[in-house]
Every structure is written in C-alpha cells, then in structure tokens.
Amino acid sequence: MTHNILIIGAGIIGSALAYRLGQAGCKVTLLDPSTNGGTASAASFGWVNASYENPKPYYHLRRHAMDAWTRLLPDLPDLPYSQNGTLYADFYGVPLDTLFDEHTPWGYPFEWVSPDQIATLEPNLKDVPDRALFCGIEAQVLPNAAARVFANSAQNTTHIPASATKLLTKGGAIIGAQTPDGPIFADTTILAAGTHTTTLAATIDITVPLNSPAGLLIHTKPAPQLISHTILTDGLHMQQRPDGTITAGGDFGGGSINDDPETGSRELFSRLQNALKTDALEFSHYTLGLRPTPADGMPIVGNPTNGLYISVMHSGATLAPGIAELVTAELTAGHRDALLNTFHPNRFDAD
C-alpha cells in the first residue's frame, strides 16, 4: 500500500526528505508557501562539516551525512555542492590542538599545515598563522538552491504553495494539517518547518523546545577568484561562491554582531577587507536568518506521537541528505538506525 506523507516545510531538510521518500515509492505532498528553497536555507552559510558542536553521536551522524552528499551526486549532478575543503586558522575560542585531539581518534582527516602550505592553499590570505588545520573532505553547498534541486527532482511529489495553520487529529493520531485552502490528509505528517515547528506542534499540545538565534551574513559583489576553500579565522568565516560573490559571517551560534545587522554588517565587511590581500571587494547586501536550534543544540528527529514525525535542526546544510536516508528507512521499512537514537524528541519528556 502506498504511504501518503505530508511534509511541512520545503527548506533543505523537507526537500531532501521529499526526494528520498518519493524515490522509495511514497506519495508525498510538500507544503510550503514559498518555492525559493526555504527561509532559513536561503540565509545559511552552507558549510558541510563534522567538526562543529560535536559530542560523539552527533559527529557520527554528521559524518554519515557528509558521505550521503557524495552518494547523491551521480544522480543529482546539478546540486550546488563543492568539496572544497576547509582551512582552520582559528575556531571561535576552541584551541586547534583540542579540535585535532578530539576528532582525529574518530577518524576525521585533519592535517596540520605550515605557513608555506597555508600560503599555497590561500595566497590571498593576509595574515598567515604559524600553523593551521586543513580538512579536505569538508564542503560548501548553497542550501536554498540545493533544496530546489531536491524538490524539482522528487518523484511522486506534489508541491502545494500554502502554509499549515494547525495539525489535525483523529482518535489520538495525527492525520494531516489544516491550510487556508482546506485540510490535507496523510498517513504520516513530517514537521520540517524550521522555526515554525514549535508553533505547529503546539496546536496538538506537543512542546518542541527551539531557540532561534539570528545569523548575520554579508555578501559581496562578484570578485575575481580570491578564496579557494572555506576559511575560518579569528572572528570571521568566509567562502567564495561559484558566481564570484564572497559570503562571510562572524558567529555560527548567534552573538552580539548579529544584534544590530546594519552595524554588524559594516564590521564584518571591515574584517573581510582586513583578511584578504585585495582592493576588489565591494559590499552587496546582508542576510539575517533565524537558525532553528533545539534547546540542547542537537537535532530533533523522530515520532513523538502516532502519525507525526519531527525533523528539525540547526545544521541542515550538513545533515539534510543523511537525515533523508535515515528517516526514509524508518518510515518505509520500520528500521530506526542507531545513529538516530540520541536525537529522538522523547529526550525532552522529563523536562
């Protein structure tokens, strides 16, 4: 029997789920008022990695997801994904030795690079540190564009450009969602709605503890090739997009530079100008996105009640294809992979 699935949210998580679930033979409805690839996804830095905020179970989930990106590429060659590697000259107050010592025993391919090697990797970096870490398997992706590729390539999928206003119940089970144009019914409803997940879950008295820290990014006008890799320096992360624009931010977890975006964007652009050997940079604009971040920082992935599945997390750029594989296996074959055990929503029940 065909499994009818309603996915609320067409950002990178929801769209990747639609792609994998449709591929598995499910009949999918993708519900989102926008077709631009998601609000949070459109304001994401798009760094694909397994080094950030890493208790060991989260590391293994992220490594699985990084491999999932490469598994997708033969079938979706238009994905805006590039395994460009990351140069770590600084890591937001965490000593690089600590980063190396924590991750290399798990098999993460960090390598130390010398000043000469740094200058070869990034000849336009102005201040070359005495040493840095390099990880060649890390990547960059344009999350909103990737979401559009997933959605447009999804089989058995209908995109309805509308908002969910509440979840619908019958006999103690979730049976779909209400929209301004009427109800949509499904065997399973997946909440992949980012910061809106909390509001929708509350319509059936389920608490999803999310924070929404603002993430400020600046974007330059197209410039000559200045950056080859993702670069992390003191107070700045930056990468150059395929169109020549450079995107940079100052804090992945929210912070004071995000509180006043006009002043913060000027400060970030000044940092970027001071970081690179060039006079060619021109400021274009900034974006300010709300990052859907569970209260404990870890993804929320699982079914809190019959008929409902929640999939919400901060690191969608890294996790989307891996989450899509694992959730598809759970919903279609009844197999919940051990990789997901730490991240079930029932971990908040005692709170």
N, C-alpha and C positions, 0 to 999 in steps of 0.2 A: 504494500500500500504506500502511495506517495505521502511523504511527510511534508505538510504545509507549514512553512516557517515565516514568521513576520520579524523582520529586523528593523528596529527603530534606530535610525542614525546611519548616514551614508558617508561618514568620515572613513579614514583608512582602516579602522577596525571593522566597522559594519560592512564596508565594501569588500574587504578581503574575505569576510565570512560568507557574503553572498556568492563570491566567486567559487569558493571551495564547496559550499553546500549545494549550489546549483550543479557543480561538476559531479557531485555524489548522487544526483538524481532527485534532490528535494525541489519542491515548488516554493520559490522564495518571493516574498514581497519586501521590497526595500523602501522604507518610509522615511522621507526627509524633505522638508520644504525647499531645500537648495539642491542644485546639481553641480556645485563647484568643488565637491570633494570634502566638505566638512569645515566647520568654523575653526575648530582647534587645529585641524590638519593644515589649514591654509596659513596658520601663523606659527608653524613648527620649524625648528632649525633642521630637523631631518637627519640627525646623526645616528647611525646604526652602530651599536657597540654593546659590549658586555662588561664594561668596566665601571658603570655609574651606579651608585647605591646598591651595593652587592652583598647581601647575605648569600650564602652558597646556593640555596634553592632558586633564588632569583637569577643568579649567574647562570645556572644550568638552563633555565627557561629562556634566557636571552641568547645563549649560545645555540640552543635549538632553533630559535627564531632567525638568527643570522644565517644558519645553514638553510633554513626554509626559503630565504630570499634567493639564494643561488639555485635552489631546486625549481623556482618559478621561472627563471629567465629563459630557458629553452621554449616554454610555451607562451611567455609574455615578453617578447624582446623589446617592446615599446615602453616597458617600465622605466621611469626616470631614476634609475639606480646605478650607482657607480662605486665599485670597491676601490676607493682612492686612498685608504689608509689614514691614520691619524698621528700627528706629531704632538706629543705631550711635553711642552716646555714648562707647564705648571698645571696643577689640578685642584684649584679652588681650596687651598689650605691643606689638602692631603699631601704629605710628602711623597715624592715619586718613588722613593725606596719602599714605602709602605704599600703603594699600589702594585709595585713589582712583586714584593714578597707575598702579598695576598693572592695574586692572580696566577702567577707562573706555576705554583704547585698544582693548580687546577687544569693546567694545560693551555693557558692563554698565551699567545705568541708575542709577548712584549720583548723588545730588544733595546738595549741601551745604544744610543748613537752619540758620537763625538761632535765637537763643534764643526769640524770639517765635513762630517756626514750631514749635519743639520744644514749647513750652507749649501750642500749639494741638493738636498731634498727641497729646501725652500730658500733659494738665493735672494729673494726679496724681503726676507725677514730681517728687520733692522738690528734687533738686539739678540745675538746668538748666545744661548746659555752655555755653561761649561759642559753640560750633558743634558740629554732628554730621552724620553721613551718614544719608541715608534711601534705601532701595531698595524701591520699591513692588511689584515683581514677586515678592518673596520671600513664603513662605507657611508655614503650620503645618499639620501633619497628626497625627492620632492613629494611630501606626503599627500597633499591635495591632488596633485597630478596623478600619483600612483593610485589613489582612491578612484579617480575617474577611469583609469585603465581597468582596474578590478571590476568596477560596476558595469562598464561597457562590454566587458568580455564575459560577464557572468551568464551562464546558461540558465534556462528555466526561471528567469528573474524578471519581475515587473517593478519598475521604479514609480512610486506614487509621490508626486511633489506636494506633500502636505505634512502637517505636524500631528503628532499624537497628543491628545489632551488628557487622557487618562487610560489606565489599563482596565480591561473588562474581566469580570469573574463570573463563574457559574459552578455551583456545587463545590466551592473551595479551590477551584483550579482557575488559572489564568487562561482565557480563551481568545485574547486578542487585545485590540486597542480601539479607542474612540478617536475619530478625527472630525474636523469641522464638516466634512462631507459624508459622515456616517461611519459605522463600525467596520473594522477589518478583523476577520476571524482567522485563527491559526491554531495548529496543534501545539506549537511552541512559539513563544514570543521572546525575542532576544533584545535586551536593552543594551544598545551600544551607542548611547546618546550623549556620551561625554558628560559635561557638567549638568545636563538636563536629566541625567539618570536619577538623581536623588529626588527631584520633583515628581517624576513619573512613578517611581517606586512608592513614594509616599501616598499615592492615590489608592494603594491597596495596603497601607499601613506597614510597609517594609522600609526599614531605615538603611540607607546606603551612605555611610559616612565619607563624604568627599570634601576636600578643600579645593579651592580654585585660584591658586596663586597666578598672578599676571606674569606673562613672559614677554619682555620687550626685545624686539629685533630691529636692527636697522638694515636698510638695503641701499646699495649704491646704484648709480647708473652703470651700464656696461663699461668695462675697463679692459685693457689688454690683459693677457694671462699673467697674473701676479701670484696666485696661490694654487698649488697642485694638490694639497691634502687638506683635511680638516686640521686646524691648528688651535691648540689650547695654550694660551699664555696667561700671565697674571691679570685677572680681571677681564679677559676677553676670549671668546671663542669665535672662529671665523672660518668660512669656506667660500670658494668661488663657484657659482652655479654655471651650468653649461652655456647660458646666454651671456656670460661675462660679468653679470652682477655679482657683487660680494654681499653676503649676509653675515651679520655679526651680532653677538649678544654678550651680556655680562654676567648672567647668573641663571643657571638652569632651574633652580628651585624657588625663584621669586626672591626679591630683595629690594633694597632701597632704590636702586637705579630704575626699577620699574614703577615706582610710586608716582613719579612725575614724568610722563613719557616725553614731553617736549624738552625738558632739561636733560633727562636721561639719554635721549637720542643724540643730543649735541655732545654729551660726554662720551658716548660710545663711538661716535664718529671721530672725535678727537683721539681716542685711544687707538682706533683703527689707523688713522693717519700717522700716529707715532710708531705704530708697529711695523709698517711696511716702507720700503725704500721706493717711494713713488710720489709724484705730484699729480697723478692722473685721476685720483679719486674724486667723484662728485656725489654728494648725498642725493638720494632719490626720495625715500619715504621711510616711515617706520610702521611696524605692525605690533599690535598688543593683543596677545591671545590669552585666554584663560585655560590653564592646564588642568584637566580633570585628574586630581591626585587623591587617591584613597588616603584616609586618615593615618594609616601606618606606612604609607609610601609604596605599598606593594599592590600589584594588580588584584582586582576582584573578578573572578572567573568561576561561574558555577550556578547551579539552580537552587535558589532559596525556597522555592515552593513549586508545586506541580504546575507545569505549563509555562514557567518563566525561567529564563536564563539571563544572567548578568555578565557583561564583558566590558569592563571599564578600567582604564589605567592611564598613567601619565605617558609612558614610553611607547606609544603606539607606533612611532616610526620604526623602532626596532622590532617590536613584538608582533605586529599585525599578521604576517604570513604564518608564523609559528602558532599563534593563538588560533588562527583559522583552521589549520590542520588538526590541532588537538580537539577543538570544540566540535568540528565536523565528525571526527571519530567517535566522540562521546555521544552525540545526538543521533548518529545514524547506526552505530554498531553497539552502543551501550557500554563502550570502553572509556573509562576516565583514566587517562595516563597519570602515572605517579608524579610527573612534572607539575601537574596542576594541584596536587593535594594541599600544598601550603596556601593556596590562593582562593580557596572556597569562601563564599560570603558568610558561611556559618561561623567563621572565626570571630565575628563581631557579636555573636548572640549573647555571650556572657556580659558584654558591656551594656 
